[in-house]
Amino acid sequence: IFDIVGKYNEKLFIDCVDFEYSLRVRAYGFKTIMILNCFLDHTIGSPKTITIGRLKIQSMNHSAFRQYYIVRNHIWIAKKYFRLFPKYILNKFYHLFIRVAKTMLFDDYKQNKIKRICKGFIDGIKMNMD
């Protein structure tokens, strides 16, 4: 597969490298499979649970640095693959919207994170991957 579709896009530093690669593989006509009983045990962010009455909301509480890459890379992937995989991209955007909303409402250091999210959005729109 690497010989045909290429290797991972290293410009997608930290986030969405695997999503982009799966989409590129599918764009070349290959099938992808999901293995449900395989686990990678690692911490993503600094999860924070907020309780409002009986409702428990979990925010990943990623650093501002990571928030930038999450948003930039999602936008970049959407621009590149929306025509081929619109349902997938819309689903990813739904989850991105929820993630950003939780960040704005519940995370620590919101102001810096919101600045980095905005910068990631602008760089994603401009396809600025530097």
C-alpha positions as CSV (number, residue, x, y, z in Angstrom):
1,I,0.0,0.0,0.0
2,F,2.8,2.4,0.9
3,D,4.2,2.0,-2.6
4,I,0.9,2.9,-4.2
5,V,-0.6,5.6,-2.0
6,G,2.5,6.9,-0.2
7,K,3.4,7.1,3.4
8,Y,1.7,9.0,6.3
9,N,1.5,12.8,5.8
10,E,3.9,14.0,8.4
11,K,2.6,17.6,8.1
12,L,-0.5,16.4,9.9
13,F,1.6,16.4,13.1
14,I,-0.1,14.9,16.1
15,D,-3.8,14.7,14.9
16,C,-5.6,13.1,12.0
17,V,-2.6,11.3,10.5
18,D,-4.5,8.0,10.7
19,F,-7.8,9.4,9.5
20,E,-6.2,11.0,6.5
21,Y,-4.3,7.9,5.6
22,S,-7.4,5.8,5.8
23,L,-9.3,8.2,3.5
24,R,-6.4,8.3,1.0
25,V,-6.2,4.5,1.0
26,R,-10.0,4.4,0.3
27,A,-9.7,7.1,-2.4
28,Y,-7.3,4.7,-4.2
29,G,-10.0,2.1,-4.2
30,F,-8.7,-0.1,-1.3
31,K,-10.9,-1.2,1.6
32,T,-10.1,-0.6,5.2
33,I,-11.2,-2.7,8.1
34,M,-11.7,-2.0,11.8
35,I,-10.4,-4.4,14.4
36,L,-12.5,-4.1,17.5
37,N,-10.4,-6.0,20.0
38,C,-7.2,-4.1,19.6
39,F,-6.3,-1.5,22.2
40,L,-3.6,1.1,22.7
41,D,-3.6,2.3,26.3
42,H,-2.6,6.0,26.4
43,T,-3.9,9.2,27.9
44,I,-5.4,11.7,25.5
45,G,-5.3,15.2,26.9
46,S,-6.0,15.7,30.6
47,P,-9.6,14.5,30.7
48,K,-11.9,16.6,32.9
49,T,-15.4,15.6,34.0
50,I,-17.9,18.3,34.8
51,T,-21.1,17.3,36.7
52,I,-24.2,19.4,36.1
53,G,-27.0,17.9,38.1
54,R,-27.2,14.3,36.9
55,L,-25.4,15.1,33.7
56,K,-21.7,14.2,33.4
57,I,-19.8,15.9,30.6
58,Q,-16.2,15.0,29.8
59,S,-13.8,17.3,28.1
60,M,-10.4,16.1,26.9
61,N,-8.8,19.3,28.2
62,H,-6.1,19.2,25.5
63,S,-3.3,21.8,25.5
64,A,-3.6,24.9,23.4
65,F,-0.8,23.5,21.2
66,R,-2.8,20.4,20.5
67,Q,-6.0,22.3,20.0
68,Y,-4.4,24.1,17.1
69,Y,-3.4,20.9,15.3
70,I,-6.8,19.2,16.0
71,V,-8.7,22.0,14.3
72,R,-6.2,22.8,11.5
73,N,-5.9,19.2,10.5
74,H,-9.7,18.5,10.5
75,I,-10.2,21.6,8.3
76,W,-7.4,20.5,5.9
77,I,-8.8,17.0,5.6
78,A,-12.4,18.3,5.0
79,K,-11.2,20.5,2.2
80,K,-9.2,17.7,0.6
81,Y,-11.7,14.8,1.0
82,F,-15.2,16.3,1.3
83,R,-16.2,15.5,-2.3
84,L,-15.2,11.9,-1.9
85,F,-16.4,11.2,1.6
86,P,-19.1,13.8,2.6
87,K,-20.8,11.7,5.2
88,Y,-17.5,10.9,7.0
89,I,-16.4,14.5,6.9
90,L,-19.7,15.8,8.2
91,N,-19.6,13.3,11.0
92,K,-16.0,14.4,11.9
93,F,-17.1,18.0,11.9
94,Y,-20.0,17.3,14.2
95,H,-17.6,15.7,16.7
96,L,-15.1,18.6,16.2
97,F,-17.9,21.1,16.9
98,I,-18.8,19.3,20.2
99,R,-15.1,19.1,21.1
100,V,-14.6,22.9,20.5
101,A,-17.8,23.7,22.4
102,K,-16.6,21.7,25.4
103,T,-13.2,23.4,25.3
104,M,-14.9,26.8,25.3
105,L,-17.2,25.9,28.1
106,F,-15.3,23.6,30.4
107,D,-11.5,23.5,29.8
108,D,-8.8,25.2,31.8
109,Y,-6.9,28.1,30.1
110,K,-9.8,28.8,27.7
111,Q,-8.6,32.1,26.3
112,N,-5.3,30.7,25.0
113,K,-7.0,27.6,23.6
114,I,-9.6,29.6,21.8
115,K,-6.9,31.7,20.2
116,R,-5.1,28.5,19.0
117,I,-8.4,27.0,17.8
118,C,-9.0,30.2,15.7
119,K,-5.5,30.1,14.3
120,G,-5.9,26.4,13.5
121,F,-9.2,27.2,11.7
122,I,-7.5,30.0,9.6
123,D,-4.5,27.9,8.7
124,G,-6.7,24.9,7.8
125,I,-8.8,27.1,5.5
126,K,-5.6,28.5,3.9
127,M,-4.2,24.9,3.7
128,N,-1.1,26.3,5.6
129,M,0.7,23.2,6.8
130,D,3.9,24.8,7.9
